Amino acid sequence: MKTTSTSIGEKIFNFLFVQLASAGLAYSLVNQFILDKPNKDLLLIMLCLFFASLAFSQRKKYSK
């Protein structure tokens, strides 16, 4: 059984992980399409990181 501080810490980590991945994805999308500075490697990495962060937070939510 997890303590309250552990579950709060996990929620904070999940929130920060998703937010940072979203910011990185937004940055790479702006560079790709608006500023015309294509960096497909960064876009691919940020897209994978974003989906990984969503999957991680959903797995934690439904594994109870």
DRENPA-3360 file (N, C-alpha, C; in nm, 2 decimals, always signed):
BEGIN
1 = MKTTSTSI = +0.08/-0.12/+0.00/+0.00/+0.00/+0.00/+0.09/+0.12/+0.00 ~ +0.05/+0.22/-0.09/+0.13/+0.34/-0.10/+0.09/+0.44/+0.00 ~ +0.18/+0.52/+0.05/+0.15/+0.63/+0.14/+0.09/+0.75/+0.06 ~ +0.03/+0.84/+0.13/-0.02/+0.96/+0.07/+0.08/+1.04/+0.00 ~ +0.20/+1.05/+0.07/+0.30/+1.14/+0.01/+0.36/+1.07/-0.12 ~ +0.36/+0.94/-0.13/+0.41/+0.87/-0.25/+0.31/+0.90/-0.36 ~ +0.18/+0.89/-0.34/+0.08/+0.91/-0.45/+0.08/+1.06/-0.49 ~ +0.10/+1.15/-0.40/+0.11/+1.29/-0.43/+0.23/+1.32/-0.52;
9 = GEKIFNFL = +0.34/+1.26/-0.48/+0.46/+1.27/-0.55/+0.45/+1.22/-0.69 ~ +0.38/+1.11/-0.71/+0.36/+1.05/-0.84/+0.27/+1.14/-0.93 ~ +0.17/+1.19/-0.87/+0.08/+1.28/-0.94/+0.15/+1.41/-0.99 ~ +0.24/+1.46/-0.90/+0.32/+1.58/-0.94/+0.41/+1.55/-1.05 ~ +0.48/+1.43/-1.04/+0.57/+1.39/-1.15/+0.50/+1.37/-1.28 ~ +0.38/+1.30/-1.27/+0.31/+1.28/-1.40/+0.27/+1.41/-1.46 ~ +0.22/+1.50/-1.38/+0.18/+1.64/-1.43/+0.30/+1.71/-1.49 ~ +0.41/+1.71/-1.43/+0.53/+1.78/-1.48/+0.58/+1.71/-1.61;
17 = FVQLASAG = +0.58/+1.57/-1.61/+0.62/+1.50/-1.73/+0.54/+1.53/-1.85 ~ +0.41/+1.53/-1.83/+0.32/+1.56/-1.94/+0.33/+1.71/-1.99 ~ +0.34/+1.80/-1.89/+0.36/+1.94/-1.93/+0.49/+1.97/-2.00 ~ +0.60/+1.91/-1.96/+0.73/+1.93/-2.02/+0.73/+1.87/-2.16 ~ +0.67/+1.75/-2.17/+0.66/+1.69/-2.31/+0.57/+1.77/-2.40 ~ +0.46/+1.83/-2.35/+0.38/+1.91/-2.43/+0.45/+2.04/-2.47 ~ +0.53/+2.10/-2.38/+0.60/+2.22/-2.42/+0.71/+2.18/-2.53 ~ +0.77/+2.07/-2.51/+0.87/+2.03/-2.61/+0.81/+2.00/-2.75;
25 = LAYSLVNQ = +0.69/+1.94/-2.75/+0.62/+1.91/-2.87/+0.57/+2.04/-2.94 ~ +0.52/+2.13/-2.86/+0.48/+2.26/-2.91/+0.60/+2.34/-2.97 ~ +0.71/+2.34/-2.90/+0.83/+2.40/-2.96/+0.88/+2.34/-3.09 ~ +0.88/+2.21/-3.10/+0.92/+2.15/-3.22/+0.82/+2.17/-3.33 ~ +0.69/+2.17/-3.30/+0.59/+2.20/-3.40/+0.60/+2.34/-3.46 ~ +0.62/+2.44/-3.37/+0.64/+2.57/-3.41/+0.76/+2.59/-3.50 ~ +0.87/+2.52/-3.46/+0.99/+2.53/-3.55/+0.97/+2.46/-3.68 ~ +0.89/+2.35/-3.68/+0.87/+2.28/-3.80/+0.78/+2.35/-3.90;
33 = FILDKPNK = +0.67/+2.41/-3.86/+0.57/+2.46/-3.95/+0.56/+2.61/-3.95 ~ +0.58/+2.68/-3.85/+0.57/+2.82/-3.85/+0.70/+2.89/-3.88 ~ +0.81/+2.85/-3.82/+0.94/+2.92/-3.85/+1.01/+2.86/-3.96 ~ +0.96/+2.75/-4.02/+1.03/+2.69/-4.13/+1.17/+2.65/-4.11 ~ +1.20/+2.60/-3.99/+1.33/+2.55/-3.95/+1.31/+2.40/-3.92 ~ +1.30/+2.32/-4.02/+1.26/+2.18/-4.00/+1.37/+2.10/-3.93 ~ +1.33/+2.04/-3.82/+1.42/+1.95/-3.74/+1.34/+1.82/-3.71 ~ +1.33/+1.73/-3.81/+1.24/+1.62/-3.80/+1.29/+1.52/-3.68;
41 = DLLLIMLC = +1.41/+1.52/-3.65/+1.46/+1.44/-3.54/+1.40/+1.48/-3.41 ~ +1.41/+1.62/-3.39/+1.35/+1.67/-3.26/+1.20/+1.65/-3.26 ~ +1.13/+1.67/-3.37/+0.99/+1.65/-3.38/+0.95/+1.51/-3.34 ~ +1.03/+1.41/-3.40/+1.00/+1.27/-3.37/+1.02/+1.23/-3.23 ~ +1.13/+1.28/-3.17/+1.17/+1.26/-3.03/+1.06/+1.31/-2.94 ~ +1.02/+1.44/-2.96/+0.92/+1.50/-2.88/+0.78/+1.44/-2.89 ~ +0.75/+1.39/-3.01/+0.62/+1.32/-3.03/+0.62/+1.19/-2.95 ~ +0.73/+1.12/-2.96/+0.74/+0.99/-2.89/+0.74/+1.01/-2.74;
49 = LFFASLAF = +0.81/+1.12/-2.69/+0.81/+1.15/-2.55/+0.67/+1.19/-2.50 ~ +0.60/+1.27/-2.58/+0.47/+1.31/-2.55/+0.37/+1.19/-2.53 ~ +0.38/+1.10/-2.63/+0.29/+0.98/-2.62/+0.33/+0.89/-2.50 ~ +0.46/+0.88/-2.48/+0.51/+0.80/-2.36/+0.46/+0.86/-2.23 ~ +0.46/+0.99/-2.22/+0.42/+1.06/-2.10/+0.27/+1.04/-2.07 ~ +0.19/+1.04/-2.18/+0.05/+1.02/-2.17/+0.02/+0.87/-2.13 ~ +0.09/+0.78/-2.20/+0.07/+0.64/-2.16/+0.12/+0.61/-2.02 ~ +0.22/+0.67/-1.98/+0.27/+0.65/-1.84/+0.17/+0.70/-1.74;
57 = SQRKKYSK = +0.11/+0.82/-1.76/+0.01/+0.87/-1.67/-0.12/+0.79/-1.67 ~ -0.16/+0.74/-1.79/-0.28/+0.66/-1.80/-0.26/+0.52/-1.73 ~ -0.14/+0.46/-1.75/-0.11/+0.33/-1.69/-0.11/+0.34/-1.53 ~ -0.06/+0.45/-1.48/-0.07/+0.47/-1.34/-0.21/+0.49/-1.29 ~ -0.29/+0.56/-1.37/-0.43/+0.58/-1.33/-0.51/+0.45/-1.33 ~ -0.49/+0.37/-1.43/-0.58/+0.25/-1.44/-0.52/+0.12/-1.38 ~ -0.40/+0.13/-1.32/-0.34/+0.01/-1.27/-0.38/-0.02/-1.12 ~ -0.47/+0.06/-1.07/-0.52/+0.04/-0.93/-0.62/-0.07/-0.92;
% end
